[in-house]
Amino acid sequence: MSSSSEKNQKPAPDRIYEAKKRPCLMCRDKFTSAWPGERVCPKCKQTNLWRAA
């Protein structure tokens, strides 16, 4: 019988993403992106413009 903690675990991801240098969509500076969908750098994410969007 499986324990309840085994049933509640997050499934393993289908892909393992590689951190990569990408240009920020707001400032165009290169930053290390953890996955392909991360396209705005941490510096720009702290701006009021990003937070208001």
MMTF fields as JSON, N, C-alpha, C and O atoms, coordinates in Angstrom:
{
  "mmtfVersion": "1.0.0",
  "mmtfProducer": "UNKNOWN",
  "numBonds": 211,
  "numAtoms": 212,
  "numGroups": 53,
  "numChains": 1,
  "numModels": 1,
  "chainsPerModel": [1],
  "groupsPerChain": [53],
  "chainIdList": ["A"],
  "bondAtomList": [4, 2, 8, 6, 12, 10, 16, 14, 20, 18, 24, 22, 28, 26, 32, 30, 36, 34, 40, 38, 44, 42, 48, 46, 52, 50, 56, 54, 60, 58, 64, 62, 68, 66, 72, 70, 76, 74, 80, 78, 84, 82, 88, 86, 92, 90, 96, 94, 100, 98, 104, 102, 108, 106, 112, 110, 116, 114, 120, 118, 124, 122, 128, 126, 132, 130, 136, 134, 140, 138, 144, 142, 148, 146, 152, 150, 156, 154, 160, 158, 164, 162, 168, 166, 172, 170, 176, 174, 180, 178, 184, 182, 188, 186, 192, 190, 196, 194, 200, 198, 204, 202, 208, 206],
  "bondOrderList": [1, 1, 1, 1, 1, 1, 1, 1, 1, 1, 1, 1, 1, 1, 1, 1, 1, 1, 1, 1, 1, 1, 1, 1, 1, 1, 1, 1, 1, 1, 1, 1, 1, 1, 1, 1, 1, 1, 1, 1, 1, 1, 1, 1, 1, 1, 1, 1, 1, 1, 1, 1],
  "groupList": [{"groupName": "MET", "atomNameList": ["N", "CA", "C", "O"], "elementList": ["N", "C", "C", "O"], "formalChargeList": [0, 0, 0, 0], "bondAtomList": [1, 0, 2, 1, 3, 2], "bondOrderList": [1, 1, 2], "singleLetterCode": "M", "chemCompType": "L-PEPTIDE LINKING"}, {"groupName": "SER", "atomNameList": ["N", "CA", "C", "O"], "elementList": ["N", "C", "C", "O"], "formalChargeList": [0, 0, 0, 0], "bondAtomList": [1, 0, 2, 1, 3, 2], "bondOrderList": [1, 1, 2], "singleLetterCode": "S", "chemCompType": "L-PEPTIDE LINKING"}, {"groupName": "GLU", "atomNameList": ["N", "CA", "C", "O"], "elementList": ["N", "C", "C", "O"], "formalChargeList": [0, 0, 0, 0], "bondAtomList": [1, 0, 2, 1, 3, 2], "bondOrderList": [1, 1, 2], "singleLetterCode": "E", "chemCompType": "L-PEPTIDE LINKING"}, {"groupName": "LYS", "atomNameList": ["N", "CA", "C", "O"], "elementList": ["N", "C", "C", "O"], "formalChargeList": [0, 0, 0, 0], "bondAtomList": [1, 0, 2, 1, 3, 2], "bondOrderList": [1, 1, 2], "singleLetterCode": "K", "chemCompType": "L-PEPTIDE LINKING"}, {"groupName": "ASN", "atomNameList": ["N", "CA", "C", "O"], "elementList": ["N", "C", "C", "O"], "formalChargeList": [0, 0, 0, 0], "bondAtomList": [1, 0, 2, 1, 3, 2], "bondOrderList": [1, 1, 2], "singleLetterCode": "N", "chemCompType": "L-PEPTIDE LINKING"}, {"groupName": "GLN", "atomNameList": ["N", "CA", "C", "O"], "elementList": ["N", "C", "C", "O"], "formalChargeList": [0, 0, 0, 0], "bondAtomList": [1, 0, 2, 1, 3, 2], "bondOrderList": [1, 1, 2], "singleLetterCode": "Q", "chemCompType": "L-PEPTIDE LINKING"}, {"groupName": "PRO", "atomNameList": ["N", "CA", "C", "O"], "elementList": ["N", "C", "C", "O"], "formalChargeList": [0, 0, 0, 0], "bondAtomList": [1, 0, 2, 1, 3, 2], "bondOrderList": [1, 1, 2], "singleLetterCode": "P", "chemCompType": "L-PEPTIDE LINKING"}, {"groupName": "ALA", "atomNameList": ["N", "CA", "C", "O"], "elementList": ["N", "C", "C", "O"], "formalChargeList": [0, 0, 0, 0], "bondAtomList": [1, 0, 2, 1, 3, 2], "bondOrderList": [1, 1, 2], "singleLetterCode": "A", "chemCompType": "L-PEPTIDE LINKING"}, {"groupName": "ASP", "atomNameList": ["N", "CA", "C", "O"], "elementList": ["N", "C", "C", "O"], "formalChargeList": [0, 0, 0, 0], "bondAtomList": [1, 0, 2, 1, 3, 2], "bondOrderList": [1, 1, 2], "singleLetterCode": "D", "chemCompType": "L-PEPTIDE LINKING"}, {"groupName": "ARG", "atomNameList": ["N", "CA", "C", "O"], "elementList": ["N", "C", "C", "O"], "formalChargeList": [0, 0, 0, 0], "bondAtomList": [1, 0, 2, 1, 3, 2], "bondOrderList": [1, 1, 2], "singleLetterCode": "R", "chemCompType": "L-PEPTIDE LINKING"}, {"groupName": "ILE", "atomNameList": ["N", "CA", "C", "O"], "elementList": ["N", "C", "C", "O"], "formalChargeList": [0, 0, 0, 0], "bondAtomList": [1, 0, 2, 1, 3, 2], "bondOrderList": [1, 1, 2], "singleLetterCode": "I", "chemCompType": "L-PEPTIDE LINKING"}, {"groupName": "TYR", "atomNameList": ["N", "CA", "C", "O"], "elementList": ["N", "C", "C", "O"], "formalChargeList": [0, 0, 0, 0], "bondAtomList": [1, 0, 2, 1, 3, 2], "bondOrderList": [1, 1, 2], "singleLetterCode": "Y", "chemCompType": "L-PEPTIDE LINKING"}, {"groupName": "CYS", "atomNameList": ["N", "CA", "C", "O"], "elementList": ["N", "C", "C", "O"], "formalChargeList": [0, 0, 0, 0], "bondAtomList": [1, 0, 2, 1, 3, 2], "bondOrderList": [1, 1, 2], "singleLetterCode": "C", "chemCompType": "L-PEPTIDE LINKING"}, {"groupName": "LEU", "atomNameList": ["N", "CA", "C", "O"], "elementList": ["N", "C", "C", "O"], "formalChargeList": [0, 0, 0, 0], "bondAtomList": [1, 0, 2, 1, 3, 2], "bondOrderList": [1, 1, 2], "singleLetterCode": "L", "chemCompType": "L-PEPTIDE LINKING"}, {"groupName": "PHE", "atomNameList": ["N", "CA", "C", "O"], "elementList": ["N", "C", "C", "O"], "formalChargeList": [0, 0, 0, 0], "bondAtomList": [1, 0, 2, 1, 3, 2], "bondOrderList": [1, 1, 2], "singleLetterCode": "F", "chemCompType": "L-PEPTIDE LINKING"}, {"groupName": "THR", "atomNameList": ["N", "CA", "C", "O"], "elementList": ["N", "C", "C", "O"], "formalChargeList": [0, 0, 0, 0], "bondAtomList": [1, 0, 2, 1, 3, 2], "bondOrderList": [1, 1, 2], "singleLetterCode": "T", "chemCompType": "L-PEPTIDE LINKING"}, {"groupName": "TRP", "atomNameList": ["N", "CA", "C", "O"], "elementList": ["N", "C", "C", "O"], "formalChargeList": [0, 0, 0, 0], "bondAtomList": [1, 0, 2, 1, 3, 2], "bondOrderList": [1, 1, 2], "singleLetterCode": "W", "chemCompType": "L-PEPTIDE LINKING"}, {"groupName": "GLY", "atomNameList": ["N", "CA", "C", "O"], "elementList": ["N", "C", "C", "O"], "formalChargeList": [0, 0, 0, 0], "bondAtomList": [1, 0, 2, 1, 3, 2], "bondOrderList": [1, 1, 2], "singleLetterCode": "G", "chemCompType": "PEPTIDE LINKING"}, {"groupName": "VAL", "atomNameList": ["N", "CA", "C", "O"], "elementList": ["N", "C", "C", "O"], "formalChargeList": [0, 0, 0, 0], "bondAtomList": [1, 0, 2, 1, 3, 2], "bondOrderList": [1, 1, 2], "singleLetterCode": "V", "chemCompType": "L-PEPTIDE LINKING"}],
  "groupTypeList": [0, 1, 1, 1, 1, 2, 3, 4, 5, 3, 6, 7, 6, 8, 9, 10, 11, 2, 7, 3, 3, 9, 6, 12, 13, 0, 12, 9, 8, 3, 14, 15, 1, 7, 16, 6, 17, 2, 9, 18, 12, 6, 3, 12, 3, 5, 15, 4, 13, 16, 9, 7, 7],
  "groupIdList": [1, 2, 3, 4, 5, 6, 7, 8, 9, 10, 11, 12, 13, 14, 15, 16, 17, 18, 19, 20, 21, 22, 23, 24, 25, 26, 27, 28, 29, 30, 31, 32, 33, 34, 35, 36, 37, 38, 39, 40, 41, 42, 43, 44, 45, 46, 47, 48, 49, 50, 51, 52, 53],
  "secStructList": [7, 7, 7, 2, 2, 2, 2, 6, 1, 7, 7, 7, 7, 1, 1, 7, 7, 7, 7, 3, 3, 3, 3, 7, 6, 6, 6, 7, 7, 3, 3, 3, 3, 1, 1, 6, 6, 7, 7, 1, 7, 2, 2, 2, 2, 6, 1, 2, 2, 2, 2, 2, 7],
  "xCoordList": [0.841, 0.0, 0.883, 1.852, 0.556, 1.312, 0.94, -0.204, 1.917, 1.608, 0.976, 1.155, 0.245, -0.437, 0.555, 0.232, 1.754, 2.737, 3.249, 3.605, 3.297, 3.72, 2.685, 3.052, 1.416, 0.347, 0.313, -0.12, 0.76, 0.668, 1.919, 2.046, 2.834, 4.057, 3.821, 3.009, 4.531, 4.468, 5.083, 6.133, 4.449, 5.024, 6.34, 6.576, 7.178, 8.46, 8.214, 7.312, 8.99, 8.798, 9.121, 9.963, 8.451, 8.711, 10.088, 10.754, 10.502, 11.801, 12.611, 12.07, 13.908, 14.807, 15.377, 16.084, 15.068, 15.498, 16.894, 17.281, 17.629, 18.986, 18.99, 18.414, 19.635, 19.769, 20.57, 21.555, 20.134, 20.73, 20.702, 19.804, 21.683, 21.701, 20.686, 20.728, 19.763, 18.747, 18.621, 18.907, 18.197, 17.973, 16.63, 15.632, 16.613, 15.382, 14.485, 14.969, 13.196, 12.258, 11.992, 11.462, 12.353, 12.119, 13.359, 13.269, 14.513, 15.713, 16.772, 17.75, 16.588, 17.5, 18.844, 19.703, 19.056, 20.283, 20.22, 19.144, 21.383, 21.445, 21.336, 21.91, 20.597, 20.497, 20.382, 20.056, 20.646, 20.545, 19.111, 18.581, 18.499, 17.109, 17.071, 17.792, 16.243, 16.172, 15.414, 15.648, 14.509, 13.715, 13.28, 13.322, 12.863, 12.564, 11.483, 11.503, 10.557, 9.487, 9.874, 9.114, 11.045, 11.509, 12.251, 13.403, 11.603, 12.172, 12.328, 12.764, 11.985, 12.168, 13.136, 12.938, 14.176, 15.219, 14.701, 13.725, 15.349, 14.923, 14.931, 14.085, 15.879, 15.952, 14.682, 14.119, 14.235, 13.029, 11.763, 10.785, 11.774, 10.602, 10.362, 9.265, 11.367, 11.217, 10.698, 10.417, 10.565, 10.106, 8.593, 7.868, 8.13, 6.687, 5.981, 4.834, 6.658, 6.074, 5.716, 4.635, 6.619, 6.363, 5.27, 4.387, 5.316, 4.335, 2.931, 1.954, 2.814, 1.5, 0.881, -0.325, 1.702, 1.201, 0.371, -0.113],
  "yCoordList": [-1.188, 0.0, 1.248, 1.323, 2.208, 3.453, 4.386, 4.418, 5.136, 6.129, 7.345, 7.567, 8.123, 9.292, 10.344, 11.116, 10.394, 11.384, 11.066, 11.986, 9.794, 9.427, 9.86, 10.241, 9.812, 10.188, 11.695, 12.141, 12.477, 13.935, 14.6, 15.823, 13.827, 14.421, 15.024, 14.529, 16.074, 16.735, 15.801, 15.209, 15.664, 14.79, 15.345, 16.552, 14.461, 14.878, 15.649, 15.296, 16.684, 17.456, 16.615, 15.718, 16.908, 16.194, 16.536, 15.69, 17.777, 18.237, 18.828, 19.326, 18.761, 19.446, 20.631, 20.45, 21.836, 23.035, 23.441, 23.276, 23.968, 24.421, 25.944, 26.647, 26.442, 27.894, 28.432, 27.828, 29.571, 30.101, 31.627, 32.224, 32.256, 33.717, 34.112, 33.621, 35.014, 35.491, 37.005, 37.55, 37.69, 39.133, 39.408, 38.753, 40.366, 40.786, 41.48, 42.273, 41.193, 41.803, 43.273, 43.991, 43.726, 45.132, 45.993, 47.05, 45.555, 46.397, 45.874, 46.568, 44.684, 44.036, 43.624, 43.134, 43.804, 43.322, 41.804, 41.227, 41.159, 39.705, 39.335, 40.005, 38.266, 37.75, 36.236, 35.692, 35.551, 34.098, 33.707, 33.978, 33.073, 32.648, 31.174, 30.361, 30.822, 29.446, 28.516, 27.308, 29.083, 28.264, 29.133, 30.358, 28.561, 29.339, 30.404, 31.394, 30.242, 31.222, 32.425, 33.389, 32.386, 33.515, 34.488, 34.245, 35.582, 36.501, 37.92, 38.789, 38.187, 39.516, 39.355, 38.503, 40.172, 40.049, 40.467, 41.212, 39.99, 40.345, 41.852, 42.356, 42.57, 44.029, 44.693, 45.567, 44.288, 44.877, 44.439, 45.185, 43.25, 42.773, 43.587, 43.55, 44.316, 45.141, 46.537, 47.306, 46.883, 48.223, 48.346, 47.353, 49.576, 49.832, 49.496, 49.051, 49.705, 49.399, 47.917, 47.57, 47.045, 45.603, 45.219, 44.428, 45.758, 45.398, 45.864, 45.233, 46.959, 47.486, 46.729, 46.812, 45.999, 45.29, 44.084, 43.396],
  "zCoordList": [0.0, 0.0, 0.0, 0.755, -0.829, -0.927, 0.207, 0.66, 0.653, 1.677, 1.015, -0.182, 1.784, 1.222, 0.737, -0.165, 1.314, 0.872, -0.532, -1.268, -0.923, -2.272, -3.301, -4.413, -2.961, -3.881, -4.119, -5.181, -3.153, -3.222, -3.787, -3.722, -4.334, -4.86, -6.24, -7.022, -6.514, -7.811, -8.862, -8.615, -10.016, -11.044, -11.581, -11.551, -12.065, -12.63, -13.926, -14.686, -14.188, -15.424, -16.657, -16.601, -17.763, -19.008, -19.569, -20.166, -19.371, -19.865, -18.73, -17.743, -18.892, -17.969, -18.744, -19.735, -18.289, -18.994, -18.562, -17.406, -19.504, -19.261, -19.128, -19.959, -18.09, -17.931, -19.112, -19.537, -19.632, -20.851, -20.827, -20.234, -21.468, -21.598, -22.664, -23.792, -22.286, -23.219, -23.077, -22.011, -24.14, -24.023, -23.349, -23.649, -22.451, -21.778, -22.799, -23.607, -22.773, -23.713, -23.414, -24.262, -22.22, -21.877, -22.102, -22.727, -21.602, -21.677, -22.657, -22.934, -23.169, -24.126, -23.53, -24.264, -22.227, -21.595, -21.512, -21.354, -21.621, -21.485, -20.007, -19.15, -19.714, -18.352, -18.427, -19.482, -17.324, -17.295, -17.004, -15.926, -17.973, -17.891, -17.492, -18.07, -16.516, -16.029, -16.972, -16.983, -17.758, -18.686, -19.859, -19.739, -20.988, -22.193, -22.031, -22.761, -21.121, -20.94, -20.109, -20.023, -19.495, -18.673, -19.581, -19.94, -19.952, -20.927, -20.419, -21.173, -19.159, -18.57, -17.4, -16.533, -17.384, -16.36, -14.98, -14.883, -13.921, -12.561, -12.3, -11.562, -12.898, -12.714, -13.247, -12.589, -14.419, -15.014, -14.279, -14.235, -13.711, -12.971, -11.702, -11.144, -11.244, -10.049, -10.365, -9.445, -11.632, -12.001, -11.87, -11.931, -11.69, -11.602, -12.908, -12.899, -14.025, -15.331, -15.433, -15.91, -14.987, -15.028, -14.032, -14.363, -12.84, -11.807, -12.156, -11.752, -12.899, -13.264, -14.439, -14.671, -15.17, -16.37, -16.032, -16.93]
}
